[in-house]
Amino acid sequence: MKRREIVIILCIVLACLAGLGLMRWRAGQKKTDTILIVYHDRVVQSFDANTDGLYHVEGDYGSLDVEVKDSRWHVINEICPNHTCAKMGWKTVEDIFPIQCIPNGITIMPASWMEE
């Protein structure tokens, strides 16, 4: 190998290591991921996805509970005809679809979606 090729390979390796270091540093930072519970077009409740808890919401058809655990959330104890929102499973901020309970008019989604 020529000296120039070695320098190029070394620069690529250093850039990759710097990128990995930056990713690890950002992952280690404590961040808050606000999740919104929206009833029709109105935010009725919000919570931090990084804090475990249970949240109760009333909808058009009945009520539902949102359980938060380990930075994930899902719907439990919902009162609606087909239970589709509970079947959607656990969600995280990286997911691309919100949890929607159409009969109750409730949507559960990251707050960052409202800003976009």
N, C-alpha and C positions, 0 to 999 in steps of 0.2 A: 504494500500500500504506500501511496505517496503521502507526504506530510500534509498536503492540503486535504486529502480524504480523511485522515485521522482527525484533523481539526474540525471538519464538518461533522463527523460522527460524534466527537466529544461535545460539540455545541448542541447537537440534537439530544444527547443523553442528559446534559445539564438542564436543558429546557424541560424535558420530561420530568426530571426530579423536582424542579421548581414547581411545575404544575401539580405534581402529587403532593408536595409540601403545602401548597396553597389550599388544595382540596381538604387535606387533613385539618389544617388550621381552621377553615370555615366550618367544617363539620363539628369541631370541638366547641365552637362558640354557642352559648346559650341563646336560643331564639324563641320567640313566641309566635305561634301559629294560631291566629284568631279564626275561629269557625263561626259562621252565622247560621242561625235557624230563622228562615224567612217564611212568614205566613202571608200568602199572596204576594204583595209587593212591599211588605213591611217587615223589617228586622224585629223579631220579638225577643230574641235571646242570642247571646254570643258566649263563647267559651274558648279557653286556651286548650289546644289539642295536646299540649304537653302535660296537662294536669288531669289526672284521673278524676272522674265524677259521673254523676247521673243527672240528666236534665229532663224535665217534664214539660210537654207542650200540648196545648189544646188546639184541635183543628176543626174543620167543618163537619167531619163524620164522627170523630171521636178524639182520643188523645193518643200520644205516643211518648216513649222515653228514648233518650239518646244516651247510650253508655259510652264513656270515653276511657280508654285504657291503653297504656304504652304508646301514646301518640297516634292512636287509631280510634275510630268511632263507628258505631253501628246503631240501628234502630231495634228496640225491643219493646215488648208489651204494647204493640200498636193495635188500635181498634180501627179496622178498615176491612172491606170485603175480601180482598185478594192477597194481602200481606206481601205485596211486591217489594215494599221498601225494606222489610226485614230480610227478604231473600237477596237483596243487593249485597249483603255481607259487610265486612269491615272496609273502611275507607281511610285514606291518608291524604295529606296535602298534595302528594304527587299524582293522585288519581285524576283522570280527565273527565269523569262523570260525577255529578252530585248525587246524593240520595234524594229521591223525590217520592213523596206520598201524594199522589194526585187526588185521591178522594178527600184527603184532609187539607189540601192546598199548601203543603209544607215542603220546603226545599232546604237541604242542609249542605252548605258549601263553604270553601275557604273565603275569607274576607277579601283576599287579593283578587278574586274573580269579579267583585263588585267595582274595583278600582279600574279594571281593564276596559 
